[in-house]
Amino acid sequence: MTLRLGLDLGGTKTEIIALDDEGRILLRRRRPSPRAAYGATLDCLAALVTEAEAELGRQGSVGVAMPGAISPASGLVKNANSHWLNGQRLDHDLAERLGRPVRVANDADCFALSEATDGAAAGASSVFGVILGTGVGAGIVVNGRLLAGPNAIAGEWGHMPLPWPGDDERPGPDCYCGLKGCVETFCSGPGLAADHQKSTGHAIEGPALLALAQAGDAQAQASLDRHADRLARALAVVINILDPQVIVLGGGLGQMPHLYQALPRLWTPWVFSDRVDTRLVAPRHGDSSGVRGAAWLWPPSSTLETDPHA
């Protein structure tokens, strides 16, 4: 029986999971992520693997979900909000520690791969797996294969401009990438909270906004409506370009139930088709999808399109 180990390197916690051939969980552990210390991060990842293999009595393949990506140009981490990873050779250094090859992919890519492999989008030929959280990102899986692309940025729709903006949406909020009006600045959790504060003067985050709206608060409902409208426009562009069979919503905001009713209705006018058959689904594995996708980086059906360390 093949043992697949997946690691999810998050900003606050690092998790390991061990899966068998059928995707059954054999082991799962979490520990706090080291902060601002690359060496300690490597120590944490290597220790989790060593401890898991000692407990299970055999060695497995190792995949890692991480913020950012490995640059095909330099082999170094780029675009990670855990800034101490940027400029490091994470895949190479961890492989050296463990004495075997390691596959590394963006956490949104791993989310998409998990849901396409044995999750809510299993069996679909094309999947767009969305993360709506502190940031906005996505992964793309086509015929069971994770699409990486020559720049390792496939799915980075959070850094395209908000489509079809109204006058009150231009030029848009500043984005950390250096541009203005990116989808992430409108559709992320902080983007939703900032929009509500701009409109009402009250600093309230997504879950609290949803509770207020459900209790009949008109201002909270208006903020959720603006957010859904913007998200629908952004996803309409994805449908026009990629035309995925399934879109899976993950991240904290992906748990808001009203989006699953609102988005298909709202995106239809912006999609260049007489009918939109794209399915919008909630993730089967929830916040476990990132770590499960890391474990699935190794099976032949989910081989990376480019270099296995991408």
MARNU-113016 format. One record per residue (C-alpha): residue in three letters; z negated, x negated, y negated; residue number from 0. Coordinates in Angstrom, 1 decimal. Example, Ala and Ser with C-alpha at 12.3 -4.5 7.8 and 13.67 -1.06 7.14 Angstrom:
2
 lomi     zz     xx     yy guza
  ALA   -7.8  -12.3    4.5    0
  SER   -7.1  -13.7    1.1    1
END
This chain:
310
 lomi     zz     xx     yy guza
  MET    0.0    0.0    0.0    0
  THR    1.0   -1.3   -3.4    1
  LEU   -1.8   -1.8   -6.0    2
  ARG   -0.7   -1.2   -9.6    3
  LEU   -3.1   -2.2  -12.4    4
  GLY   -2.6   -0.9  -15.9    5
  LEU   -4.5   -2.1  -19.0    6
  ASP   -4.6   -0.2  -22.3    7
  LEU   -5.5   -2.5  -25.1    8
  GLY   -6.8   -0.2  -27.9    9
  GLY   -8.4   -0.8  -31.2   10
  THR  -11.8    0.4  -30.1   11
  LYS  -11.7    0.3  -26.3   12
  THR   -9.8   -1.5  -23.5   13
  GLU   -9.3    0.3  -20.3   14
  ILE   -8.1   -0.6  -16.8   15
  ILE   -6.8    1.8  -14.1   16
  ALA   -5.7    1.1  -10.5   17
  LEU   -3.1    3.4   -9.0   18
  ASP   -1.7    3.6   -5.5   19
  ASP    1.9    4.4   -4.5   20
  GLU    1.3    8.1   -5.1   21
  GLY   -0.3    7.7   -8.5   22
  ARG   -3.8    8.4   -7.3   23
  ILE   -6.6    6.7   -9.2   24
  LEU   -8.4    4.1   -7.2   25
  LEU  -10.5    2.7  -10.0   26
  ARG  -11.0    3.2  -13.7   27
  ARG  -13.1    1.2  -16.2   28
  ARG  -13.6    0.9  -20.0   29
  ARG  -15.2   -1.5  -22.3   30
  PRO  -15.3   -2.1  -26.0   31
  SER  -12.3   -4.0  -27.4   32
  PRO  -13.1   -7.4  -29.0   33
  ARG  -12.3   -7.3  -32.7   34
  ALA  -10.3   -9.9  -34.7   35
  ALA  -10.6  -12.4  -31.8   36
  TYR   -7.5  -13.2  -29.8   37
  GLY   -9.3  -15.4  -27.3   38
  ALA  -11.9  -12.8  -26.6   39
  THR   -9.2  -10.2  -26.1   40
  LEU   -7.6  -12.4  -23.4   41
  ASP  -11.0  -12.9  -21.8   42
  CYS  -11.6   -9.1  -21.8   43
  LEU   -8.2   -8.3  -20.2   44
  ALA   -8.5  -11.1  -17.6   45
  ALA  -12.1  -10.1  -16.7   46
  LEU  -11.1   -6.5  -16.2   47
  VAL   -8.3   -7.5  -13.8   48
  THR  -10.5   -9.9  -11.9   49
  GLU  -13.4   -7.5  -11.5   50
  ALA  -11.1   -4.6  -10.4   51
  GLU   -9.4   -6.8   -7.8   52
  ALA  -12.7   -8.0   -6.5   53
  GLU  -13.9   -4.5   -6.1   54
  LEU  -10.7   -3.2   -4.4   55
  GLY  -10.3   -6.3   -2.2   56
  ARG   -6.7   -7.1   -3.1   57
  GLN   -4.4   -8.3   -5.8   58
  GLY   -2.1   -6.0   -7.7   59
  SER    0.7   -6.0  -10.3   60
  VAL   -0.4   -6.0  -13.9   61
  GLY    1.0   -4.0  -16.8   62
  VAL   -0.4   -3.8  -20.3   63
  ALA   -0.1   -1.1  -23.0   64
  MET   -0.6   -2.6  -26.5   65
  PRO   -0.1   -1.7  -30.1   66
  GLY    3.0   -3.3  -31.5   67
  ALA    5.6   -5.0  -29.3   68
  ILE    6.8   -8.4  -28.0   69
  SER    9.6   -9.6  -30.3   70
  PRO   12.7  -10.5  -28.2   71
  ALA   13.6  -13.0  -30.9   72
  SER   10.4  -15.0  -30.9   73
  GLY    8.4  -13.9  -27.8   74
  LEU    5.5  -13.2  -30.1   75
  VAL    3.6   -9.9  -30.8   76
  LYS    4.8   -8.0  -33.9   77
  ASN    3.9   -4.8  -35.6   78
  ALA    0.4   -4.5  -34.1   79
  ASN   -2.2   -2.8  -36.1   80
  SER   -4.7   -4.9  -34.2   81
  HIS   -3.6   -7.7  -36.5   82
  TRP   -5.1  -10.6  -34.5   83
  LEU   -2.5  -10.0  -31.8   84
  ASN    0.4  -10.6  -34.2   85
  GLY    2.1  -13.9  -33.7   86
  GLN    0.6  -14.5  -30.3   87
  ARG    2.3  -14.9  -26.9   88
  LEU    0.2  -12.2  -25.2   89
  ASP    2.3  -11.7  -22.1   90
  HIS    2.7  -15.4  -21.5   91
  ASP   -1.0  -16.2  -22.2   92
  LEU   -2.3  -13.4  -20.0   93
  ALA    0.1  -14.3  -17.2   94
  GLU   -1.1  -17.9  -17.4   95
  ARG   -4.7  -16.7  -17.1   96
  LEU   -4.0  -14.5  -14.1   97
  GLY   -1.5  -16.8  -12.4   98
  ARG    1.2  -14.2  -12.0   99
  PRO    3.8  -12.3  -14.1  100
  VAL    2.6   -9.6  -16.5  101
  ARG    4.6   -6.8  -18.1  102
  VAL    3.7   -5.7  -21.6  103
  ALA    5.0   -2.7  -23.5  104
  ASN    4.1   -0.7  -26.6  105
  ASP    1.4    1.9  -26.0  106
  ALA    3.7    4.8  -27.1  107
  ASP    6.3    3.5  -24.6  108
  CYS    3.7    3.5  -21.9  109
  PHE    2.7    7.1  -22.8  110
  ALA    6.3    8.2  -22.5  111
  LEU    6.8    6.4  -19.2  112
  SER    3.6    7.9  -17.7  113
  GLU    4.7   11.5  -18.6  114
  ALA    8.2   10.9  -17.4  115
  THR    7.1    9.3  -14.1  116
  ASP    4.5   11.8  -12.8  117
  GLY    3.4   13.8  -15.9  118
  ALA    4.6   16.8  -17.8  119
  ALA    8.2   15.5  -18.0  120
  ALA    8.6   14.3  -14.4  121
  GLY   12.1   14.8  -13.2  122
  ALA   13.7   15.0  -16.7  123
  SER   16.6   12.7  -17.3  124
  SER   15.6   12.0  -20.9  125
  VAL   12.2   12.1  -22.4  126
  PHE   10.9   11.5  -25.9  127
  GLY    7.2   10.8  -25.7  128
  VAL    5.5   11.2  -29.1  129
  ILE    2.2    9.8  -30.4  130
  LEU    0.7   11.7  -33.3  131
  GLY   -2.5   10.0  -34.2  132
  THR   -3.6    7.3  -36.7  133
  GLY    0.1    6.4  -36.7  134
  VAL    3.3    8.0  -35.5  135
  GLY    5.4    6.5  -32.8  136
  ALA    7.3    7.3  -29.6  137
  GLY    8.7    6.0  -26.4  138
  ILE   12.1    6.8  -24.8  139
  VAL   12.7    7.1  -21.1  140
  VAL   16.2    7.7  -19.7  141
  ASN   16.7    8.2  -16.0  142
  GLY   13.3    6.8  -15.3  143
  ARG   13.9    3.7  -17.3  144
  LEU   12.0    2.7  -20.4  145
  LEU   14.4    2.0  -23.2  146
  ALA   13.3   -1.1  -25.1  147
  GLY   16.4   -2.0  -27.1  148
  PRO   17.4   -5.4  -28.5  149
  ASN   14.8   -5.3  -31.2  150
  ALA   12.0   -3.8  -29.1  151
  ILE   11.6   -0.9  -31.6  152
  ALA   13.2    2.1  -29.7  153
  GLY   11.3    5.2  -30.6  154
  GLU    9.9    3.9  -33.9  155
  TRP   10.7    7.2  -35.6  156
  GLY    7.5    7.0  -37.7  157
  HIS    9.2    4.6  -40.0  158
  MET   12.3    6.6  -40.8  159
  PRO   12.2    8.6  -44.1  160
  LEU   11.1   12.3  -43.9  161
  PRO   14.4   14.2  -43.4  162
  TRP   15.6   16.8  -45.9  163
  PRO   12.7   16.2  -48.3  164
  GLY   11.9   18.7  -51.0  165
  ASP   11.4   17.7  -54.7  166
  ASP    7.6   17.6  -54.1  167
  GLU    8.0   15.3  -51.1  168
  ARG    9.9   12.6  -53.0  169
  PRO    9.5    9.6  -53.1  170
  GLY    6.6   10.2  -50.7  171
  PRO    3.4    8.3  -50.1  172
  ASP    3.3    4.5  -49.8  173
  CYS    3.5    3.3  -46.2  174
  TYR    1.9    0.1  -44.9  175
  CYS    5.4   -1.1  -43.8  176
  GLY    6.3   -1.5  -47.5  177
  LEU    8.4    1.6  -47.9  178
  LYS    7.7    5.1  -49.2  179
  GLY    8.0    8.5  -47.6  180
  CYS    8.0    7.4  -43.9  181
  VAL    7.5   10.2  -41.4  182
  GLU    4.2    8.5  -40.5  183
  THR    2.8    9.0  -44.0  184
  PHE    3.3   12.8  -43.7  185
  CYS    2.8   13.6  -40.0  186
  SER    0.0   11.3  -38.8  187
  GLY   -3.6   12.3  -38.8  188
  PRO   -4.3   10.4  -42.0  189
  GLY   -1.1   11.8  -43.5  190
  LEU   -2.2   15.4  -42.8  191
  ALA   -5.6   14.7  -44.2  192
  ALA   -4.2   13.1  -47.3  193
  ASP   -1.8   16.0  -47.9  194
  HIS   -4.7   18.5  -47.7  195
  GLN   -6.8   16.4  -50.1  196
  LYS   -3.8   16.2  -52.5  197
  SER   -3.4   19.9  -52.4  198
  THR   -7.0   21.1  -52.5  199
  GLY   -9.2   18.1  -53.5  200
  HIS  -11.1   18.3  -50.2  201
  ALA  -11.1   15.4  -47.6  202
  ILE  -10.8   17.2  -44.3  203
  GLU   -9.3   15.7  -41.1  204
  GLY   -7.1   17.4  -38.5  205
  PRO   -9.6   19.0  -36.0  206
  ALA  -11.7   20.4  -38.9  207
  LEU   -8.6   21.7  -40.6  208
  LEU   -7.6   23.5  -37.5  209
  ALA  -11.0   25.1  -37.1  210
  LEU  -11.0   26.2  -40.7  211
  ALA   -7.5   27.7  -40.3  212
  GLN   -8.6   29.6  -37.2  213
  ALA  -11.5   30.9  -39.2  214
  GLY   -9.1   32.3  -41.8  215
  ASP   -9.1   29.6  -44.4  216
  ALA   -5.8   30.0  -46.3  217
  GLN   -5.7   26.5  -47.8  218
  ALA   -6.2   24.9  -44.3  219
  GLN   -3.5   27.1  -42.9  220
  ALA   -1.1   26.1  -45.6  221
  SER   -1.7   22.4  -44.9  222
  LEU   -1.1   22.9  -41.2  223
  ASP    2.1   24.9  -42.0  224
  ARG    3.4   22.1  -44.2  225
  HIS    2.6   19.5  -41.5  226
  ALA    4.4   21.5  -38.8  227
  ASP    7.4   22.0  -41.1  228
  ARG    7.7   18.3  -41.7  229
  LEU    7.2   17.4  -38.1  230
  ALA    9.9   19.9  -37.1  231
  ARG   12.4   18.3  -39.5  232
  ALA   11.5   14.8  -38.1  233
  LEU   11.9   15.9  -34.5  234
  ALA   15.2   17.7  -35.3  235
  VAL   16.7   14.4  -36.3  236
  VAL   15.5   13.0  -32.9  237
  ILE   17.2   15.9  -31.1  238
  ASN   20.4   15.4  -33.1  239
  ILE   20.5   11.7  -32.2  240
  LEU   19.0   11.5  -28.7  241
  ASP   19.2   15.2  -27.5  242
  PRO   16.3   14.6  -25.0  243
  GLN   15.6   17.2  -22.3  244
  VAL   11.9   17.0  -23.0  245
  ILE    9.6   16.1  -25.9  246
  VAL    6.0   15.4  -25.0  247
  LEU    3.4   15.5  -27.8  248
  GLY    0.5   13.0  -27.4  249
  GLY   -2.2   11.7  -29.7  250
  GLY   -5.0   13.6  -31.4  251
  LEU   -2.7   15.9  -33.3  252
  GLY   -0.7   16.6  -30.2  253
  GLN   -3.7   18.6  -29.0  254
  MET   -3.3   21.2  -31.7  255
  PRO   -2.0   24.3  -29.8  256
  HIS   -0.1   25.9  -32.7  257
  LEU    2.5   23.1  -32.7  258
  TYR    3.9   24.2  -29.4  259
  GLN    4.7   27.7  -30.7  260
  ALA    5.7   26.6  -34.2  261
  LEU    7.9   23.5  -33.7  262
  PRO   10.7   25.0  -31.6  263
  ARG   11.1   27.8  -34.1  264
  LEU   11.0   25.5  -37.1  265
  TRP   13.3   22.8  -35.8  266
  THR   16.1   25.1  -34.8  267
  PRO   17.7   25.4  -38.3  268
  TRP   18.0   21.6  -38.6  269
  VAL   19.5   21.0  -35.1  270
  PHE   23.3   20.8  -35.0  271
  SER   23.7   23.2  -32.1  272
  ASP   24.1   26.9  -31.5  273
  ARG   21.0   26.9  -29.3  274
  VAL   18.2   24.4  -28.8  275
  ASP   17.1   24.0  -25.1  276
  THR   14.9   21.0  -25.6  277
  ARG   11.5   21.6  -24.0  278
  LEU    8.3   20.8  -25.9  279
  VAL    5.3   20.2  -23.6  280
  ALA    1.8   18.9  -23.7  281
  PRO    1.0   15.8  -21.8  282
  ARG   -0.3   16.2  -18.2  283
  HIS   -2.4   13.1  -18.3  284
  GLY   -3.8   13.4  -21.8  285
  ASP   -5.3   10.2  -23.2  286
  SER   -4.9    8.5  -19.8  287
  SER   -1.1    8.4  -20.2  288
  GLY   -1.1    5.0  -21.9  289
  VAL   -3.0    3.2  -19.2  290
  ARG   -1.1    5.0  -16.4  291
  GLY    2.2    4.1  -18.0  292
  ALA    1.1    0.4  -18.1  293
  ALA    0.5    0.6  -14.4  294
  TRP    3.9    2.2  -13.8  295
  LEU    5.7   -0.7  -15.6  296
  TRP    6.3   -2.4  -12.3  297
  PRO    8.0    0.2   -9.9  298
  PRO   11.8   -0.3   -9.6  299
  SER   12.3    3.3  -11.0  300
  SER   10.7    2.3  -14.3  301
  THR   12.1   -1.3  -14.7  302
  LEU   12.4   -2.2  -18.3  303
  GLU   15.9   -2.2  -19.7  304
  THR   15.6   -5.7  -21.1  305
  ASP   13.3   -8.6  -20.2  306
  PRO   10.3   -7.5  -18.1  307
  HIS    7.9   -9.0  -20.7  308
  ALA    9.5   -7.0  -23.5  309
END
